[in-house]
């Protein structure tokens, strides 16, 4: 009797599943591989909202308004990890791209489009300041200029080089010293001092790394150049 009852139960389950399959084909219902998923939620239940935080350009903490370019940058870490410069979700300079080096790293960006124009680095420890000075003189009006130090960016700087960088909107360049960490975003033809600048002095009593201060980071929204 028990075997007969079990057989009837199996037959009933098979009939139910067959009936459900036929109905699903007639009404074009998408059958889930797991029946539990089909009945797990009630139509009256509120929609599930994603808890994943939104991602903004360059990994910044907030979105930029219209007619602004998002940027994020970091100085080098001691003489081990190179700096990183990102604008509008485009990484312009980084150790991964293998286009950074000891000294001052510079990325030029079109002030109207936000597109990268050029990248260069100038060795301010074992190099010559002359090429840096000549490069700064060639920058066109309306160009966004981003700079970040790596290892040492100040030893070979002279008054002329500091003046040219100051004219891009920097205020800290006059005090930039041996192995200081510094990031800056300004522009050629800027009429005021740039609000985008961070500077940490090399101080043996407060350095995070032996002989170098901690990494300095900065992010923001650069106003688009208007005609």
ChimeraX commands (.cxc) that place a marker at each C-alpha (Angstrom):
marker #1 position 0.00,0.00,0.00 radius 0.5
marker #1 position 2.81,2.38,0.83 radius 0.5
marker #1 position 4.49,1.65,-2.51 radius 0.5
marker #1 position 1.25,2.32,-4.36 radius 0.5
marker #1 position 0.79,5.60,-2.48 radius 0.5
marker #1 position 4.32,6.71,-3.28 radius 0.5
marker #1 position 3.82,5.81,-6.92 radius 0.5
marker #1 position 0.67,7.92,-7.03 radius 0.5
marker #1 position 2.56,10.85,-5.47 radius 0.5
marker #1 position 5.32,10.59,-8.08 radius 0.5
marker #1 position 2.75,10.47,-10.86 radius 0.5
marker #1 position 1.00,13.53,-9.41 radius 0.5
marker #1 position 4.27,15.50,-9.26 radius 0.5
marker #1 position 5.12,14.54,-12.83 radius 0.5
marker #1 position 1.65,15.58,-14.01 radius 0.5
marker #1 position 2.05,18.93,-12.21 radius 0.5
marker #1 position 5.45,19.59,-13.75 radius 0.5
marker #1 position 4.21,18.57,-17.22 radius 0.5
marker #1 position 1.18,20.82,-16.85 radius 0.5
marker #1 position 3.34,23.74,-15.73 radius 0.5
marker #1 position 5.69,23.19,-18.67 radius 0.5
marker #1 position 2.82,23.19,-21.18 radius 0.5
marker #1 position 1.39,26.40,-19.65 radius 0.5
marker #1 position 4.82,28.04,-19.75 radius 0.5
marker #1 position 5.13,27.27,-23.45 radius 0.5
marker #1 position 1.62,28.54,-24.25 radius 0.5
marker #1 position 2.07,31.83,-22.37 radius 0.5
marker #1 position 5.77,32.23,-23.18 radius 0.5
marker #1 position 6.83,32.19,-19.52 radius 0.5
marker #1 position 10.58,32.03,-18.96 radius 0.5
marker #1 position 11.21,29.00,-16.75 radius 0.5
marker #1 position 14.02,29.39,-14.26 radius 0.5
marker #1 position 16.27,26.44,-13.68 radius 0.5
marker #1 position 15.29,26.55,-10.01 radius 0.5
marker #1 position 11.59,26.52,-9.11 radius 0.5
marker #1 position 12.55,28.08,-5.79 radius 0.5
marker #1 position 13.69,31.23,-7.61 radius 0.5
marker #1 position 10.36,31.42,-9.43 radius 0.5
marker #1 position 8.36,31.67,-6.21 radius 0.5
marker #1 position 11.00,33.38,-4.04 radius 0.5
marker #1 position 9.67,36.90,-4.55 radius 0.5
marker #1 position 6.18,38.29,-4.44 radius 0.5
marker #1 position 5.09,40.80,-7.14 radius 0.5
marker #1 position 4.29,43.15,-4.26 radius 0.5
marker #1 position 7.80,43.09,-2.88 radius 0.5
marker #1 position 9.77,46.34,-3.45 radius 0.5
marker #1 position 12.56,46.15,-6.06 radius 0.5
marker #1 position 15.99,45.25,-4.81 radius 0.5
marker #1 position 18.32,48.26,-4.96 radius 0.5
marker #1 position 21.99,47.84,-5.61 radius 0.5
marker #1 position 24.22,48.70,-2.66 radius 0.5
marker #1 position 27.26,49.10,-4.90 radius 0.5
marker #1 position 28.52,52.70,-4.66 radius 0.5
marker #1 position 28.56,54.67,-7.92 radius 0.5
marker #1 position 31.86,54.97,-9.75 radius 0.5
marker #1 position 32.97,58.39,-10.94 radius 0.5
marker #1 position 35.60,59.29,-13.52 radius 0.5
marker #1 position 39.19,58.57,-12.43 radius 0.5
marker #1 position 37.79,57.07,-9.22 radius 0.5
marker #1 position 37.01,60.47,-7.71 radius 0.5
marker #1 position 34.67,60.72,-4.73 radius 0.5
marker #1 position 32.01,62.75,-6.56 radius 0.5
marker #1 position 30.82,63.63,-10.03 radius 0.5
marker #1 position 31.88,66.87,-11.67 radius 0.5
marker #1 position 29.31,69.37,-12.97 radius 0.5
marker #1 position 28.80,70.05,-16.64 radius 0.5
marker #1 position 31.61,71.81,-18.48 radius 0.5
marker #1 position 34.18,70.54,-15.98 radius 0.5
marker #1 position 36.84,67.84,-16.32 radius 0.5
marker #1 position 37.38,65.31,-13.53 radius 0.5
marker #1 position 40.96,64.66,-12.48 radius 0.5
marker #1 position 42.82,62.69,-9.84 radius 0.5
marker #1 position 46.55,62.54,-9.25 radius 0.5
marker #1 position 49.19,61.37,-6.81 radius 0.5
marker #1 position 52.86,62.05,-6.31 radius 0.5
marker #1 position 55.43,59.29,-6.29 radius 0.5
marker #1 position 56.07,57.15,-3.22 radius 0.5
marker #1 position 59.72,57.59,-2.19 radius 0.5
marker #1 position 61.83,56.35,-5.12 radius 0.5
marker #1 position 59.83,53.14,-5.55 radius 0.5
marker #1 position 56.35,53.87,-6.95 radius 0.5
marker #1 position 55.89,56.50,-9.63 radius 0.5
marker #1 position 53.21,59.20,-9.73 radius 0.5
marker #1 position 49.82,58.83,-11.39 radius 0.5
marker #1 position 47.80,61.41,-13.32 radius 0.5
marker #1 position 44.26,60.74,-14.57 radius 0.5
marker #1 position 41.91,63.14,-16.39 radius 0.5
marker #1 position 38.37,62.31,-17.58 radius 0.5
marker #1 position 38.92,58.61,-16.84 radius 0.5
marker #1 position 42.07,58.53,-18.96 radius 0.5
marker #1 position 45.26,57.60,-17.12 radius 0.5
marker #1 position 47.80,59.89,-18.72 radius 0.5
marker #1 position 50.86,58.97,-16.62 radius 0.5
marker #1 position 51.62,56.05,-14.33 radius 0.5
marker #1 position 54.15,53.40,-13.55 radius 0.5
marker #1 position 51.99,50.87,-15.40 radius 0.5
marker #1 position 52.16,52.98,-18.56 radius 0.5
marker #1 position 55.94,53.22,-18.04 radius 0.5
marker #1 position 56.00,56.94,-18.84 radius 0.5
marker #1 position 57.00,58.42,-15.47 radius 0.5
marker #1 position 60.43,59.18,-14.09 radius 0.5
marker #1 position 62.47,60.81,-11.35 radius 0.5
marker #1 position 61.93,64.55,-11.04 radius 0.5
marker #1 position 58.91,66.55,-12.23 radius 0.5
marker #1 position 56.30,64.67,-14.27 radius 0.5
marker #1 position 54.09,66.81,-16.51 radius 0.5
marker #1 position 50.87,66.05,-18.40 radius 0.5
marker #1 position 49.34,68.57,-20.80 radius 0.5
marker #1 position 45.59,68.52,-21.48 radius 0.5
marker #1 position 43.49,70.42,-24.01 radius 0.5
marker #1 position 41.50,72.98,-22.01 radius 0.5
marker #1 position 38.51,72.77,-24.38 radius 0.5
marker #1 position 38.19,69.03,-24.93 radius 0.5
marker #1 position 39.85,67.46,-21.88 radius 0.5
marker #1 position 41.99,65.26,-24.13 radius 0.5
marker #1 position 45.60,64.50,-23.28 radius 0.5
marker #1 position 48.13,66.31,-25.47 radius 0.5
marker #1 position 51.57,65.34,-24.18 radius 0.5
marker #1 position 53.48,63.85,-21.24 radius 0.5
marker #1 position 57.08,64.38,-20.17 radius 0.5
marker #1 position 59.27,63.99,-17.10 radius 0.5
marker #1 position 62.40,65.97,-16.22 radius 0.5
marker #1 position 65.10,64.66,-13.89 radius 0.5
marker #1 position 65.72,67.36,-11.31 radius 0.5
marker #1 position 68.41,65.41,-9.45 radius 0.5
marker #1 position 70.84,64.15,-12.04 radius 0.5
marker #1 position 69.52,66.01,-15.08 radius 0.5
marker #1 position 69.58,69.57,-16.41 radius 0.5
marker #1 position 66.91,72.21,-15.80 radius 0.5
marker #1 position 67.38,73.62,-19.32 radius 0.5
marker #1 position 65.06,71.18,-21.13 radius 0.5
marker #1 position 62.35,71.80,-18.51 radius 0.5
marker #1 position 62.57,75.56,-19.03 radius 0.5
marker #1 position 62.35,75.22,-22.80 radius 0.5
marker #1 position 59.40,72.84,-22.51 radius 0.5
marker #1 position 57.48,75.19,-20.21 radius 0.5
marker #1 position 57.97,78.03,-22.69 radius 0.5
marker #1 position 56.31,76.02,-25.49 radius 0.5
marker #1 position 53.04,75.42,-23.64 radius 0.5
marker #1 position 50.15,77.16,-25.41 radius 0.5
marker #1 position 47.53,79.37,-23.77 radius 0.5
marker #1 position 44.45,77.45,-22.67 radius 0.5
marker #1 position 46.41,74.28,-21.90 radius 0.5
marker #1 position 45.77,72.51,-18.60 radius 0.5
marker #1 position 49.06,71.59,-16.92 radius 0.5
marker #1 position 49.32,68.84,-14.29 radius 0.5
marker #1 position 52.58,68.19,-12.43 radius 0.5
marker #1 position 53.69,65.60,-9.88 radius 0.5
marker #1 position 57.04,64.93,-8.24 radius 0.5
marker #1 position 58.79,61.58,-7.94 radius 0.5
marker #1 position 61.85,60.92,-5.76 radius 0.5
marker #1 position 63.30,64.45,-5.97 radius 0.5
marker #1 position 61.81,67.24,-8.04 radius 0.5
marker #1 position 63.63,70.31,-6.76 radius 0.5
marker #1 position 67.42,70.07,-6.60 radius 0.5
marker #1 position 68.09,71.39,-10.13 radius 0.5
marker #1 position 65.24,73.91,-10.17 radius 0.5
marker #1 position 66.42,77.50,-10.61 radius 0.5
marker #1 position 64.68,80.85,-10.34 radius 0.5
marker #1 position 63.64,80.91,-14.00 radius 0.5
marker #1 position 62.02,77.47,-13.87 radius 0.5
marker #1 position 60.20,78.30,-10.64 radius 0.5
marker #1 position 58.92,81.56,-12.13 radius 0.5
marker #1 position 57.55,79.81,-15.21 radius 0.5
marker #1 position 55.71,77.26,-13.06 radius 0.5
marker #1 position 54.45,80.05,-10.81 radius 0.5
marker #1 position 52.93,81.71,-13.88 radius 0.5
marker #1 position 50.86,78.55,-14.39 radius 0.5
marker #1 position 49.17,79.24,-11.05 radius 0.5
marker #1 position 51.44,77.55,-8.52 radius 0.5
marker #1 position 52.17,79.11,-5.13 radius 0.5
marker #1 position 54.18,76.25,-3.59 radius 0.5
marker #1 position 56.79,76.01,-6.32 radius 0.5
marker #1 position 58.86,78.78,-4.71 radius 0.5
marker #1 position 59.22,76.63,-1.57 radius 0.5
marker #1 position 59.60,73.21,-3.21 radius 0.5
marker #1 position 62.66,71.57,-1.69 radius 0.5
marker #1 position 64.76,68.42,-1.85 radius 0.5
marker #1 position 62.54,65.30,-1.88 radius 0.5
marker #1 position 59.36,67.25,-1.10 radius 0.5
marker #1 position 56.18,65.65,-2.45 radius 0.5
marker #1 position 54.07,67.95,-4.61 radius 0.5
marker #1 position 51.14,67.77,-7.02 radius 0.5
marker #1 position 49.76,70.71,-8.96 radius 0.5
marker #1 position 47.13,71.45,-11.58 radius 0.5
marker #1 position 47.15,74.84,-13.29 radius 0.5
marker #1 position 47.01,76.30,-16.76 radius 0.5
marker #1 position 48.79,78.46,-19.27 radius 0.5
marker #1 position 47.27,81.92,-19.28 radius 0.5
marker #1 position 45.58,81.52,-15.89 radius 0.5
marker #1 position 44.74,84.87,-14.34 radius 0.5
marker #1 position 44.67,83.77,-10.68 radius 0.5
marker #1 position 46.46,81.29,-8.46 radius 0.5
marker #1 position 45.28,77.71,-8.88 radius 0.5
marker #1 position 43.23,76.12,-6.08 radius 0.5
marker #1 position 44.59,72.71,-7.06 radius 0.5
marker #1 position 47.91,72.20,-5.29 radius 0.5
marker #1 position 49.22,69.99,-2.48 radius 0.5
marker #1 position 52.71,70.09,-0.96 radius 0.5
marker #1 position 54.34,68.05,1.81 radius 0.5
marker #1 position 57.81,68.97,3.02 radius 0.5
marker #1 position 60.58,66.45,3.44 radius 0.5
marker #1 position 61.08,66.26,7.20 radius 0.5
marker #1 position 63.03,63.46,8.88 radius 0.5
marker #1 position 60.88,63.78,12.01 radius 0.5
marker #1 position 57.58,63.27,10.16 radius 0.5
marker #1 position 58.47,61.38,6.97 radius 0.5
marker #1 position 56.39,58.29,6.34 radius 0.5
marker #1 position 59.14,56.62,4.35 radius 0.5
marker #1 position 62.83,56.69,5.23 radius 0.5
marker #1 position 64.08,59.87,3.60 radius 0.5
marker #1 position 60.76,60.77,1.92 radius 0.5
marker #1 position 57.41,62.17,3.07 radius 0.5
marker #1 position 54.11,60.37,2.47 radius 0.5
marker #1 position 52.37,60.33,-0.91 radius 0.5
marker #1 position 50.27,63.40,-1.60 radius 0.5
marker #1 position 47.01,62.94,-3.53 radius 0.5
marker #1 position 44.53,65.37,-5.02 radius 0.5
marker #1 position 41.30,65.31,-7.04 radius 0.5
marker #1 position 38.92,67.93,-8.38 radius 0.5
marker #1 position 36.95,69.38,-11.27 radius 0.5
marker #1 position 38.74,71.62,-13.79 radius 0.5
marker #1 position 36.56,74.25,-15.50 radius 0.5
marker #1 position 36.38,73.80,-19.26 radius 0.5
marker #1 position 37.97,76.62,-21.24 radius 0.5
marker #1 position 35.29,78.76,-22.89 radius 0.5
marker #1 position 35.82,80.79,-26.05 radius 0.5
marker link #1:1,2 radius 0.2
marker link #1:2,3 radius 0.2
marker link #1:3,4 radius 0.2
marker link #1:4,5 radius 0.2
marker link #1:5,6 radius 0.2
marker link #1:6,7 radius 0.2
marker link #1:7,8 radius 0.2
marker link #1:8,9 radius 0.2
marker link #1:9,10 radius 0.2
marker link #1:10,11 radius 0.2
marker link #1:11,12 radius 0.2
marker link #1:12,13 radius 0.2
marker link #1:13,14 radius 0.2
marker link #1:14,15 radius 0.2
marker link #1:15,16 radius 0.2
marker link #1:16,17 radius 0.2
marker link #1:17,18 radius 0.2
marker link #1:18,19 radius 0.2
marker link #1:19,20 radius 0.2
marker link #1:20,21 radius 0.2
marker link #1:21,22 radius 0.2
marker link #1:22,23 radius 0.2
marker link #1:23,24 radius 0.2
marker link #1:24,25 radius 0.2
marker link #1:25,26 radius 0.2
marker link #1:26,27 radius 0.2
marker link #1:27,28 radius 0.2
marker link #1:28,29 radius 0.2
marker link #1:29,30 radius 0.2
marker link #1:30,31 radius 0.2
marker link #1:31,32 radius 0.2
marker link #1:32,33 radius 0.2
marker link #1:33,34 radius 0.2
marker link #1:34,35 radius 0.2
marker link #1:35,36 radius 0.2
marker link #1:36,37 radius 0.2
marker link #1:37,38 radius 0.2
marker link #1:38,39 radius 0.2
marker link #1:39,40 radius 0.2
marker link #1:40,41 radius 0.2
marker link #1:41,42 radius 0.2
marker link #1:42,43 radius 0.2
marker link #1:43,44 radius 0.2
marker link #1:44,45 radius 0.2
marker link #1:45,46 radius 0.2
marker link #1:46,47 radius 0.2
marker link #1:47,48 radius 0.2
marker link #1:48,49 radius 0.2
marker link #1:49,50 radius 0.2
marker link #1:50,51 radius 0.2
marker link #1:51,52 radius 0.2
marker link #1:52,53 radius 0.2
marker link #1:53,54 radius 0.2
marker link #1:54,55 radius 0.2
marker link #1:55,56 radius 0.2
marker link #1:56,57 radius 0.2
marker link #1:57,58 radius 0.2
marker link #1:58,59 radius 0.2
marker link #1:59,60 radius 0.2
marker link #1:60,61 radius 0.2
marker link #1:61,62 radius 0.2
marker link #1:62,63 radius 0.2
marker link #1:63,64 radius 0.2
marker link #1:64,65 radius 0.2
marker link #1:65,66 radius 0.2
marker link #1:66,67 radius 0.2
marker link #1:67,68 radius 0.2
marker link #1:68,69 radius 0.2
marker link #1:69,70 radius 0.2
marker link #1:70,71 radius 0.2
marker link #1:71,72 radius 0.2
marker link #1:72,73 radius 0.2
marker link #1:73,74 radius 0.2
marker link #1:74,75 radius 0.2
marker link #1:75,76 radius 0.2
marker link #1:76,77 radius 0.2
marker link #1:77,78 radius 0.2
marker link #1:78,79 radius 0.2
marker link #1:79,80 radius 0.2
marker link #1:80,81 radius 0.2
marker link #1:81,82 radius 0.2
marker link #1:82,83 radius 0.2
marker link #1:83,84 radius 0.2
marker link #1:84,85 radius 0.2
marker link #1:85,86 radius 0.2
marker link #1:86,87 radius 0.2
marker link #1:87,88 radius 0.2
marker link #1:88,89 radius 0.2
marker link #1:89,90 radius 0.2
marker link #1:90,91 radius 0.2
marker link #1:91,92 radius 0.2
marker link #1:92,93 radius 0.2
marker link #1:93,94 radius 0.2
marker link #1:94,95 radius 0.2
marker link #1:95,96 radius 0.2
marker link #1:96,97 radius 0.2
marker link #1:97,98 radius 0.2
marker link #1:98,99 radius 0.2
marker link #1:99,100 radius 0.2
marker link #1:100,101 radius 0.2
marker link #1:101,102 radius 0.2
marker link #1:102,103 radius 0.2
marker link #1:103,104 radius 0.2
marker link #1:104,105 radius 0.2
marker link #1:105,106 radius 0.2
marker link #1:106,107 radius 0.2
marker link #1:107,108 radius 0.2
marker link #1:108,109 radius 0.2
marker link #1:109,110 radius 0.2
marker link #1:110,111 radius 0.2
marker link #1:111,112 radius 0.2
marker link #1:112,113 radius 0.2
marker link #1:113,114 radius 0.2
marker link #1:114,115 radius 0.2
marker link #1:115,116 radius 0.2
marker link #1:116,117 radius 0.2
marker link #1:117,118 radius 0.2
marker link #1:118,119 radius 0.2
marker link #1:119,120 radius 0.2
marker link #1:120,121 radius 0.2
marker link #1:121,122 radius 0.2
marker link #1:122,123 radius 0.2
marker link #1:123,124 radius 0.2
marker link #1:124,125 radius 0.2
marker link #1:125,126 radius 0.2
marker link #1:126,127 radius 0.2
marker link #1:127,128 radius 0.2
marker link #1:128,129 radius 0.2
marker link #1:129,130 radius 0.2
marker link #1:130,131 radius 0.2
marker link #1:131,132 radius 0.2
marker link #1:132,133 radius 0.2
marker link #1:133,134 radius 0.2
marker link #1:134,135 radius 0.2
marker link #1:135,136 radius 0.2
marker link #1:136,137 radius 0.2
marker link #1:137,138 radius 0.2
marker link #1:138,139 radius 0.2
marker link #1:139,140 radius 0.2
marker link #1:140,141 radius 0.2
marker link #1:141,142 radius 0.2
marker link #1:142,143 radius 0.2
marker link #1:143,144 radius 0.2
marker link #1:144,145 radius 0.2
marker link #1:145,146 radius 0.2
marker link #1:146,147 radius 0.2
marker link #1:147,148 radius 0.2
marker link #1:148,149 radius 0.2
marker link #1:149,150 radius 0.2
marker link #1:150,151 radius 0.2
marker link #1:151,152 radius 0.2
marker link #1:152,153 radius 0.2
marker link #1:153,154 radius 0.2
marker link #1:154,155 radius 0.2
marker link #1:155,156 radius 0.2
marker link #1:156,157 radius 0.2
marker link #1:157,158 radius 0.2
marker link #1:158,159 radius 0.2
marker link #1:159,160 radius 0.2
marker link #1:160,161 radius 0.2
marker link #1:161,162 radius 0.2
marker link #1:162,163 radius 0.2
marker link #1:163,164 radius 0.2
marker link #1:164,165 radius 0.2
marker link #1:165,166 radius 0.2
marker link #1:166,167 radius 0.2
marker link #1:167,168 radius 0.2
marker link #1:168,169 radius 0.2
marker link #1:169,170 radius 0.2
marker link #1:170,171 radius 0.2
marker link #1:171,172 radius 0.2
marker link #1:172,173 radius 0.2
marker link #1:173,174 radius 0.2
marker link #1:174,175 radius 0.2
marker link #1:175,176 radius 0.2
marker link #1:176,177 radius 0.2
marker link #1:177,178 radius 0.2
marker link #1:178,179 radius 0.2
marker link #1:179,180 radius 0.2
marker link #1:180,181 radius 0.2
marker link #1:181,182 radius 0.2
marker link #1:182,183 radius 0.2
marker link #1:183,184 radius 0.2
marker link #1:184,185 radius 0.2
marker link #1:185,186 radius 0.2
marker link #1:186,187 radius 0.2
marker link #1:187,188 radius 0.2
marker link #1:188,189 radius 0.2
marker link #1:189,190 radius 0.2
marker link #1:190,191 radius 0.2
marker link #1:191,192 radius 0.2
marker link #1:192,193 radius 0.2
marker link #1:193,194 radius 0.2
marker link #1:194,195 radius 0.2
marker link #1:195,196 radius 0.2
marker link #1:196,197 radius 0.2
marker link #1:197,198 radius 0.2
marker link #1:198,199 radius 0.2
marker link #1:199,200 radius 0.2
marker link #1:200,201 radius 0.2
marker link #1:201,202 radius 0.2
marker link #1:202,203 radius 0.2
marker link #1:203,204 radius 0.2
marker link #1:204,205 radius 0.2
marker link #1:205,206 radius 0.2
marker link #1:206,207 radius 0.2
marker link #1:207,208 radius 0.2
marker link #1:208,209 radius 0.2
marker link #1:209,210 radius 0.2
marker link #1:210,211 radius 0.2
marker link #1:211,212 radius 0.2
marker link #1:212,213 radius 0.2
marker link #1:213,214 radius 0.2
marker link #1:214,215 radius 0.2
marker link #1:215,216 radius 0.2
marker link #1:216,217 radius 0.2
marker link #1:217,218 radius 0.2
marker link #1:218,219 radius 0.2
marker link #1:219,220 radius 0.2
marker link #1:220,221 radius 0.2
marker link #1:221,222 radius 0.2
marker link #1:222,223 radius 0.2
marker link #1:223,224 radius 0.2
marker link #1:224,225 radius 0.2
marker link #1:225,226 radius 0.2
marker link #1:226,227 radius 0.2
view
